[in-house]
């Protein structure tokens, strides 16, 4: 539970290699996420730091990948039984991935791709994939420069947003 309170988006990383074994452990955690009717819509592409400058051209926000050591591109299939739940399934997998990374002492930054057509098209071209595969998001991974980023933030809790019984 403490890792949930520590997880934050990180944009400043140390120049230290992230082991592929750690990335695989994070992907293993991602694959434990629930999915509607067990459709398991995800695939993962692990990209090394040498390709990050290219990925940064995907969108303005992708500049946050600049200092990452690895990027994992989460790819979803849109030809499954419950397409209306794909975004929820993929988001759950990404959350598991990032929390496992935090448990390993790593930091992450989530860069949204889907449903922005230009971002999706950019990554489809980069990955050389077609339908039914859709790049959903990129997650940068690395060792954080500043551990203070992960301190508990009490200001995020707002009891007025909790409605018991009804609105």
C-alpha positions as CSV (number, residue, x, y, z in Angstrom):
1,X,0.0,0.0,0.0
2,X,2.9,2.4,0.7
3,X,4.0,2.2,-2.9
4,X,0.6,3.6,-4.0
5,X,1.2,6.7,-1.9
6,X,4.7,7.1,-3.3
7,X,4.0,6.7,-7.0
8,X,4.4,10.0,-8.9
9,X,5.3,11.0,-12.4
10,X,9.0,11.6,-12.7
11,X,10.7,13.7,-15.4
12,X,14.2,13.7,-14.1
13,X,16.2,10.5,-14.2
14,X,19.8,9.4,-13.3
15,X,22.0,8.1,-16.1
16,X,21.9,4.5,-14.8
17,X,21.0,1.4,-16.9
18,X,17.7,-0.2,-16.1
19,X,18.0,-4.0,-16.2
20,X,15.8,-5.8,-18.7
21,X,15.0,-8.3,-15.8
22,X,13.4,-5.4,-13.9
23,X,11.4,-4.3,-17.0
24,X,10.2,-7.9,-17.4
25,X,9.2,-8.0,-13.7
26,X,7.2,-4.8,-14.3
27,X,5.5,-6.3,-17.4
28,X,4.8,-9.4,-15.4
29,X,2.9,-7.2,-12.9
30,X,1.1,-5.4,-15.8
31,X,-0.1,-8.8,-17.1
32,X,-1.7,-9.5,-13.7
33,X,-4.2,-6.7,-14.3
34,X,-7.9,-7.6,-14.7
35,X,-9.4,-7.4,-18.1
36,X,-13.0,-7.6,-19.2
37,X,-14.0,-11.2,-20.0
38,X,-10.3,-12.1,-19.6
39,X,-9.6,-10.6,-23.1
40,X,-6.0,-9.8,-22.2
41,X,-5.7,-7.0,-24.8
42,X,-2.0,-6.0,-24.2
43,X,1.3,-6.4,-25.9
44,X,4.5,-4.6,-24.9
45,X,7.4,-3.1,-26.9
46,X,10.5,-2.3,-24.8
47,X,12.6,0.5,-26.4
48,X,16.2,1.3,-25.4
49,X,17.4,4.8,-24.7
50,X,19.0,5.1,-28.2
51,X,15.5,5.3,-29.7
52,X,14.0,7.8,-27.2
53,X,14.9,10.9,-29.3
54,X,12.7,9.5,-32.0
55,X,9.8,8.7,-29.6
56,X,10.0,12.3,-28.3
57,X,8.6,13.4,-31.7
58,X,5.3,11.7,-30.9
59,X,3.9,14.7,-29.0
60,X,4.9,17.8,-27.0
61,X,4.5,15.8,-23.7
62,X,6.8,13.1,-24.9
63,X,9.7,15.4,-24.2
64,X,9.4,14.1,-20.7
65,X,11.0,10.9,-21.9
66,X,14.3,12.7,-22.5
67,X,16.2,11.3,-19.5
68,X,14.5,7.9,-19.3
69,X,16.6,4.8,-19.7
70,X,13.9,2.6,-21.2
71,X,10.4,3.2,-22.7
72,X,7.7,0.6,-22.7
73,X,5.1,1.1,-25.4
74,X,1.7,-0.5,-24.4
75,X,-0.1,-1.8,-27.4
76,X,-3.7,-2.9,-27.3
77,X,-5.8,-5.1,-29.7
78,X,-9.1,-3.6,-30.8
79,X,-10.5,-6.9,-32.2
80,X,-11.6,-8.5,-29.0
81,X,-14.9,-9.4,-27.4
82,X,-15.3,-6.3,-25.2
83,X,-13.8,-3.3,-27.0
84,X,-15.7,-0.9,-24.9
85,X,-13.5,-1.8,-21.9
86,X,-10.1,-1.7,-23.6
87,X,-9.1,1.6,-22.1
88,X,-9.9,0.4,-18.6
89,X,-8.0,-2.8,-19.1
90,X,-4.9,-1.1,-20.5
91,X,-4.9,1.6,-17.8
92,X,-5.1,-1.1,-15.1
93,X,-2.1,-2.8,-16.7
94,X,-0.1,0.4,-16.8
95,X,-0.9,1.2,-13.2
96,X,0.3,-2.3,-12.1
97,X,3.5,-1.7,-14.2
98,X,4.3,1.6,-12.6
99,X,3.6,0.4,-9.0
100,X,5.9,-2.6,-9.5
101,X,8.5,-0.2,-10.8
102,X,8.3,1.9,-7.7
103,X,8.7,-1.3,-5.6
104,X,11.9,-1.9,-7.5
105,X,13.2,1.6,-6.8
106,X,12.4,2.9,-10.3
107,X,10.4,5.9,-11.4
108,X,8.0,6.2,-14.4
109,X,6.3,8.8,-16.6
110,X,3.1,7.9,-18.5
111,X,2.7,9.5,-21.9
112,X,-0.7,9.2,-23.3
113,X,-1.1,8.1,-26.9
114,X,-4.6,6.8,-27.5
115,X,-7.1,8.2,-28.6
116,X,-5.0,11.0,-30.3
117,X,-4.9,10.0,-33.9
118,X,-1.7,11.8,-34.7
119,X,0.1,10.1,-31.8
120,X,-1.4,6.7,-32.6
121,X,-0.3,7.1,-36.3
122,X,3.2,8.2,-35.3
123,X,3.7,5.1,-33.2
124,X,2.0,2.7,-35.6
125,X,4.5,4.0,-38.2
126,X,7.4,3.7,-35.8
127,X,6.5,0.2,-34.7
128,X,5.4,-0.8,-38.3
129,X,2.1,-2.2,-37.0
130,X,-1.4,-2.2,-38.4
131,X,-4.9,-2.9,-37.1
132,X,-5.9,-4.6,-34.9
133,X,-2.9,-3.2,-32.9
134,X,-3.1,0.3,-31.5
135,X,-0.4,2.0,-29.5
136,X,-2.1,3.0,-26.3
137,X,0.6,4.7,-24.2
138,X,4.3,5.0,-23.6
139,X,5.8,4.7,-20.1
140,X,9.3,5.9,-19.5
141,X,11.4,4.1,-16.9
142,X,14.5,5.1,-15.0
143,X,16.1,5.7,-11.6
144,X,14.8,9.0,-10.2
145,X,17.3,11.9,-9.6
146,X,15.2,13.1,-6.6
147,X,13.8,10.7,-4.1
148,X,11.9,13.6,-2.4
149,X,9.5,13.3,-5.3
150,X,8.0,10.3,-3.7
151,X,7.1,11.7,-0.3
152,X,3.5,11.2,0.8
153,X,1.3,14.2,-0.3
154,X,-1.5,14.8,2.2
155,X,-2.9,17.6,0.0
156,X,-4.1,15.0,-2.6
157,X,-6.8,13.8,-0.1
158,X,-10.1,15.7,-0.2
159,X,-12.8,14.3,2.0
160,X,-15.4,16.5,0.3
161,X,-15.1,14.3,-2.8
162,X,-16.4,11.3,-1.0
163,X,-20.1,10.8,-1.3
164,X,-21.7,8.2,0.8
165,X,-25.0,6.7,-0.4
166,X,-25.7,9.3,-3.1
167,X,-24.5,12.6,-4.5
